Amino acid sequence: MKDTTYTKKLAYMGAGCGVVLFAVFGLLPGSFLGGVMGLNLAGILFGTPVGAGLLPRMIVAASMVVGVMVSGMMFIMASTTLGWLAGTVVDAIKSGKKDLVTVEHK
């Protein structure tokens, strides 16, 4: 039997939109913020004017990668969740169930 729920479809559409939004709005700021965190960390470990050594550069590069990954996770998870919620609402409306919200009058 083919699964035709809107929940799954809209969750995938939300994930796709999240990837596009991440590529447009999240990639560069994620690397900038991660790089600044890495510079601060390298400054704490090796002194304030960070030298051009190999270890400080590796710390900055690793923190830039972490910043990009965190930014990507935030964009993709948030948009997937919004798509899933919208799909759940659409499925609930399409199913025609009247017991979604029950109010008892006495």
C-alpha positions as CSV (number, residue, x, y, z in Angstrom):
1,M,0.0,0.0,0.0
2,K,1.4,3.4,-1.0
3,D,1.9,5.9,1.8
4,T,0.2,9.2,0.7
5,T,0.3,11.2,3.9
6,Y,1.0,14.8,3.6
7,T,3.1,14.7,6.8
8,K,6.0,12.9,5.2
9,K,5.8,14.8,2.0
10,L,5.7,18.2,3.6
11,A,8.5,17.2,6.0
12,Y,10.7,16.4,3.0
13,M,9.7,19.6,1.3
14,G,10.6,21.5,4.5
15,A,14.0,19.8,4.6
16,G,14.7,20.8,1.0
17,C,13.7,24.4,1.8
18,G,16.0,24.3,4.8
19,V,18.9,23.2,2.7
20,V,18.3,26.1,0.3
21,L,17.9,28.6,3.1
22,F,21.1,27.3,4.7
23,A,23.0,27.6,1.5
24,V,21.8,31.2,1.0
25,F,21.7,32.6,4.6
26,G,23.5,30.2,6.9
27,L,26.8,29.0,5.3
28,L,28.8,32.3,5.4
29,P,27.6,33.4,8.9
30,G,28.2,29.9,10.3
31,S,31.8,30.0,9.1
32,F,32.3,33.5,10.4
33,L,30.9,32.8,13.8
34,G,32.8,29.5,14.1
35,G,36.0,31.3,13.0
36,V,35.6,33.9,15.6
37,M,35.0,31.3,18.3
38,G,38.1,29.5,17.1
39,L,40.2,32.6,17.2
40,N,39.0,33.3,20.8
41,L,39.8,29.7,21.8
42,A,43.2,29.9,20.1
43,G,43.8,33.2,21.7
44,I,43.1,31.8,25.2
45,L,45.3,28.7,24.6
46,F,48.3,30.4,22.7
47,G,48.1,34.0,23.6
48,T,46.2,37.0,22.3
49,P,48.0,37.8,19.1
50,V,47.5,34.4,17.6
51,G,50.5,33.2,15.7
52,A,50.6,31.5,12.3
53,G,51.4,28.1,13.8
54,L,49.8,24.9,12.7
55,L,47.8,24.1,15.8
56,P,46.1,27.5,16.0
57,R,45.1,27.2,12.4
58,M,43.7,23.8,12.9
59,I,41.7,25.0,15.9
60,V,40.2,27.8,13.8
61,A,39.5,25.5,10.9
62,A,37.8,22.9,13.1
63,S,35.7,25.6,14.8
64,M,34.6,27.0,11.4
65,V,33.5,23.5,10.3
66,V,31.6,23.1,13.6
67,G,29.9,26.5,13.1
68,V,28.8,25.6,9.6
69,M,27.5,22.2,10.8
70,V,25.5,23.8,13.7
71,S,24.1,26.4,11.4
72,G,23.0,23.7,8.9
73,M,21.4,21.6,11.6
74,M,19.4,24.6,12.9
75,F,18.1,25.6,9.4
76,I,17.3,22.0,8.3
77,M,15.8,20.8,11.6
78,A,13.7,23.9,12.0
79,S,12.3,23.8,8.5
80,T,11.7,20.1,8.6
81,T,9.8,20.5,11.8
82,L,7.7,23.3,10.4
83,G,6.9,21.1,7.3
84,W,6.0,18.1,9.5
85,L,3.7,20.2,11.6
86,A,2.0,21.7,8.5
87,G,1.6,18.2,7.1
88,T,0.1,16.9,10.3
89,V,-2.4,19.7,10.2
90,V,-3.3,19.0,6.6
91,D,-3.6,15.2,7.3
92,A,-5.9,16.0,10.3
93,I,-8.1,18.2,8.2
94,K,-8.2,15.8,5.2
95,S,-9.1,12.8,7.4
96,G,-12.3,14.4,8.3
97,K,-12.2,13.3,11.9
98,K,-14.5,15.3,14.1
99,D,-12.8,14.3,17.4
100,L,-9.7,16.4,16.9
101,V,-10.9,18.7,19.6
102,T,-13.6,17.5,21.9
103,V,-15.6,20.0,23.9
104,E,-18.3,18.6,26.1
105,H,-21.3,20.8,26.9
106,K,-23.5,19.9,29.8
